[in-house]
Every structure is written in structure tokens, then in C-alpha cells.
Amino acid sequence: MGCGCGSTARSSRPPSARSTSCRASYGCFRRRPPTCLRTACGCVLTRRLPRRSKGLTSRAPRKSVLLIVSGPSGAGKDTLIEKLRELEPDMAYGVSVTTRTRRDYEVDGVHYRFTTRDAFQLMATGGEFVETREYAGNFYGTPRRLVDEALAQGRDLILKPEVNGARAIKSLYSEAVLVFLMAPSSRELLRRLEERHADTPGDIDRRLSIAREEEEALSQFDYRIVNDALPAALQDLRAILAAERLRVSRLPAARDAGAAARVQQ
């Protein structure tokens, strides 16, 4: 077929040379690889390949991951979260408020915000907490403001409430991801509680009893990590975070489509 160039000459090059000779002889490659077609007159026509659709392959903004790490006292939550924050510096961390006594290794505003019972009650009455709970004779609360601000900014957020607090947060934020962290055995949990020298024997017995009750709530969590070795536990937690970031339901297009479908029903 003709190409409109007016030439009647035919190419003497064999058909097998088309794919390798196009660029060198005819200069038909421009910005993107085209498909080449040799006409009867010997000219080469080119057609550019269609542009790749951005769609879901683009790095569009996604909904934040609200990661909840909970479990018995002595399971290693503080250490694990600290290591994760070193690897995820852009991830927000929600510091809980508590009325319990600060331990020697703890820093106010880093591990917890320590306050008095009276101040805690004023905050609770003022609606400043997402949830509050009593654990081992002390009060704990998750500040509402830090959760809402992080989610509004599109930042991933990690919280460390007690088990009952984790379930309460899940009831308010349905997309929260609950991770249950536990020691490999009751004996190991006892050893950890004794080695930190922060509790009396009576307190330790009470914490072990609470731990047994908390493990009964395991089925209400999304993931379980057995903290036998810190590097392995950290790897598991990072794998969970990576998987949750890739959920299709967190993409704006998927959420908009789901909302439209609900409206039509």
C-alpha cells in the first residue's frame, strides 16, 4: 500500500530485516518505541504505542493505617514500637495518658503522659479521650485529638492501648488494624515481669491473671505476633504494616466506588 510520499521505489531489504533496521535506516524511533509497518513503496510507517494508563498503578494518596498494638503487660510492646518508629520516622505515635507511677526507664511524653487521677477525670469528662479503661488499678486513655489529627493529615498512626482499649478503638474506627503481641509462654512472661523490677509480687500475680483473660480476646484481633525474638517480631510487624498499606480499600478510587455502590442500593 502507498504512504503518500510519492515514491515508487521498492526496498531491496528482506522482510526479516525490518525490526532491526527501522531505527538505524529510517529513524522512526522518537520518544517511545513505535510499531513499524513497511509499505509497498519501501517506506516505513510508524504508530506510537498508547500511553500507559495511570489509574491504580499510580501512587495516589491512600487512607491512613491506624495500627493498634496491644497485649499483656510484659509482652514487649514498648520495645517493639520503639524499633518500628526508628524505621518509620514519618509514622505518628499516639502517646496514651495514664495515672500509674512512672517506671525508671520511662520518659514522660514518650512512653506515656503521666498525670494525676483528678486531672485524668477532668480530661475524661471533657471528652478528650477516644477511650478510657482501668487496668491493674490505674486509668489509661487515648487522646482523641492526636488520633483525629493524624488521620486528617493522611499519616499512618500507631497506638498502644490495653486490650479492652483496643477493642473500644476498633468500635469507633472500623478500619483500625488490631495486632495482639504476646510472649511465647507464661513462664517467659513471668520472667520478663520479674526482671524489670517494677512491680511487687502481688502486682505480678495480678498482671498474669489479667494476661490470661486478655488472651481470650485473641479472636477479636486481626493479627497475632509471638514476641520470642525481637528481630523476628519486628519483621512480622513491618510485614503487617506493608500489607495494610497495599489494601485496595485504602485507595481513593476504591473507596469512591464503594460509596457510590452503597448509594445506588
N, C-alpha and C positions, 0 to 999 in steps of 0.2 A: 504493500500500500504506500501511497505517497505521503510526504510530510509537509508539502507546501514550500519546500526550499527551491524548487525549480531544477534541481539536479537530476540528470538521467543516468549518472554513473552508478555502477554497482560495486560493492565492496568485494575484493578478492579474498578477504579474510574468511576462514572457515567459521561455521556457527559455534564450534567449540571454543573459539577464542573470545566470544562475546563478553563473558563475565569478567575475564582478566584484562581485557583490552580497553574496556569502557573508559576508565579513569585516565589511563595513560594517553590514549589516542584521541578521545573525544572531549575530555574534560567535563564530563557530565555530573561529577560529584561536586556538590556545592556545600551546603551546611550540614545536610543529613543524607545518609545513604538512600539513593533513589532506586526504583526498579527500572531496568533498561529494556528497550524493545527496538530491535533492528528492523528498519523498514525495507521495502523492496529496492529503494534507491541507494541504500547503504548508509543512510543517516541513522543516528541513534536517538530515539525519543526517550525522555526520562519522566518519571512520575514520582513525586516525593511520597514517602510513607506518611500516613496520618500521624498527627501528634498524639503522644501518649496522654490519655485522659488522667487528670489528677485524681478526681474522685476520692475513694477511700484510701488510695495509696499515698496521698499527701499527708504531711504531718499537721493535720488540723488540730486545733485545740480540743482537748478532751476533758471530761468531767474528772474532778479530783478523786483520788483514792483516800478514803478515810479508813486508816488501818488501826485496828484495836488489838493490842497485845495484852492478854490477861492470863491469869493462872495463879496457883498457890504462892504464898509468901515463901521465898527461898528457891523458886524455880529459876531465877536468874534474869528477870525482866529488865532490871536497870542496866546490867552489863550488856545484854544483847541489844537493847535500844541505843545505848551509847555507841556501840560499834557500828550500828546501822547509820546513825546520824553522822558519823565520821565519813562514811561512804556516800551519804546522801545529804550534802550540806544545804541543798535548797528545800529540803523537806521540813515542813513546820512540825513543831513538837508541842503538844499541849501539856503544860505542867499542871498537875492536879493540886488542889488545896486540901490540906489536912490539919487536924488538930493534934495529931500524935507528936511525941517528942522527937526531935531531930537526932539521927544517929551520927556518930563521929565522922563518918566518911561522906555524909550528905551535905550538899550546898543548897541553901535557901534560894529558891527561884530556878534551880537547875533540876534537882530531883523532885522536889515538891515546893509548894509555897506553904510555909508553916504559919499557922495562926492560932488564935485562942478560940475557945468554944463560943464565946459571946460574939466575936467578930464573924465567925462562921455562920452562926444563926442569923445575923443581920444580912449577910450576903444571900443566904438561902431564902429568907423572907422577901428580899428584894428581887428575886427571880434571876439571880446572877449565875445560877448553875443549870447545866443541861440535865444533870442527875446528881443525887447525893445518896450516900449509903453509910451505914455504920459497920465497921469491921474491927473485930478484936477490941471493942470498947472505944474506938476512935472514929471520928467522922471524916469522910472524904467527899470531894465534889469536883466536877469537871466544869470549868468556867465556860459559859455559853458564848461569850464574846470571842474567845480565841478560836472556837470551832467555826462559828459563822464567818469570821473574817478570813480565815484560811480558805474555806470553801468558796467564798465570794471572789477571792483573788485567784482561784484556779490552782491553788497549791495543794500538793499531797500533804496529809496530816497524819501523825501517829499519836495515839493516846494510850495510856497505861492505867485504866481503871481496874477495880476489883471485878470479880466475875459477875456479881449482880449489877454492877455499874455498866459493864459491857453489854449486858442484855438490855438494860434500860436505854442505852445509846442506840442500840440496834432498832428498838421500837420507834425511835424518833427519826433516825437516819437509816432508811431501809437498805441503802447500798453500802453501809458500813461493812467492812471485812473483819470478821472476828477470828483471831488466832489464839489458840489455847496453848500456853507454854507450860511444860511440866518436867519435873525431874524424872530420871529413869526408874527410880524406885522410892519407896517410902523410907528405906534406910538411908539412901543418899540425901533425901530431903531433910531428914533429921540431922545428918552430919552437917549440912550447909547451915541450918538454923543454929546449931550449936557453935559452929566455927566463927560466926560473925559476932558473937558475944554481945548481942543487942537485946536479948530477951531473957527473962527469968525462966526456970524450968516449967513453971505453971503457964507462962505465956507460950512456950514452945509446944506444950501439950495442947493448948487451945488452938494454935495455928495448925497443928497436924490434924486435929479434928475438923477444922474448917476446910482444910485441903481435901479431905476425903469427901466432904459434902460438895465441894466445888467440882471435883472430877465427875460427879454425877450429872453435871450440866454440859459435859463434853459434846453431846449430840446436838446441842444448840449452836455450836461453833462451826465455822466454815473450814478451818484447818487446825491441825494439831502438830506441834513440834516437840519432840523429846530432846531436852537440853542435856545430852550426855557429854558432848564436847562442843565448846563454844564455836569453833570454826565451822563445824557442820551445821549447827543451829543457825548461824548467821547466813550460811549459804541457802538454807531452806527458807528463811525469812525473805531474803532478797529474791528468791525464785517466786515466792508468792506475790511479792510486790510487782515484779516484772510481768507476771501473768495477768494480774488485775489491771495493769496499765494497758494491756492489749485487748481487753474486753471490747467487743463491738458495741455493747450497750453504752460505753463511755464516749463514743464518738458522737459529735453533734448531729450528723446526718441520721444515725440510727435512732437517736432519741427523738428527733423531729418526726421521723417516720412512725415511731411507736405512738407518739402523741396524736398524730393525725388519724391513725387507725383506731385509737380509742374514741376519738370524737365521732367517727363515722358509725361506730357500733350503737 
